[in-house]
């Protein structure tokens, strides 16, 4: 990974939302995404692309993401990922 | 004429509500980062509102209620939200003109930074304390960005050390002063929410009362309340027809360069014309006036 992160969580399992659990991973291990979703077959790859994009955009190349999707739109996935990443960044005030 | 009959609060940390907020027909939707969001979720709500506004085209005016700038959250709210250009920033618990002026400076800097037209992001303030009521005009007139002041209900009642009554006498003085301040400043006055969504009878009575007092609209907390408010603000057919006759007579007199206008023997002056324009604006918004008078 390019930056030091700690385990974090964002989102809920309410309808239209997605629960993201973000964990650090060994350097060089890449991004691993475990996704559960009622629309896994149809939109699973798209959801993973969005998750990957946000991580890359924030300079995170090694991480384990556990995502429990409840029908979230892309904008919601991006928002929950950003919150999880903010919370995961060490040494920053992220809850304000 | 911009109408703000209904301003609907939408909790900022609820994706389903944020996504669907535009479909209910409210004149304004207010994405809330303040009271409806738990302190531990302020960061999450900011990201959600930012991303929703960035990707969804809402068919109505979009406001964001930020946390007060005296809290640890207010500045961060502005920093996150201003780049997606909300139509309105709503400040809660406004007590002085300085509150407004400080946010105005931040908005001005954001408009320059992001290349938005100068003055395109408007402001409104909720007045929720006795001190705020006393300073209502100064708050209303503190910036050219100000388009409305609203009365915030529960906090105001706590400050006043009273509680809700059926006929709203606890709000009587504050509502009166708010209307006067808004009118003097030339901006909208918006009434407080009515939280008991199941009590339609008292909601209707309160909305009729505040319309008669001169309020331009009401804050609502549930989509079910929107049509009720719009119905109450809808002019009758007789009022619309009279307004159309007034406007026609006024236009005719302008064409004739006549100083005096009369309709059915009654003199029509500017206040009468303005009232007619207001009635037609409400009728047009409600779709009642099919002829769509050119205002």
Interface residues (C-beta under 8 A of the other chain):
Chain A: X10 X11 X14 X15 X16 X17 X72 X73 X74 X75 X76 X78 X79 X80 X82 X83 X86 X87 X94 X95 X96
Chain B: X14 X15 X16 X19 X39 X40 X42 X43 X44 X47 X48 X50 X51 X52 X54 X55 X56 X72 X73 X76
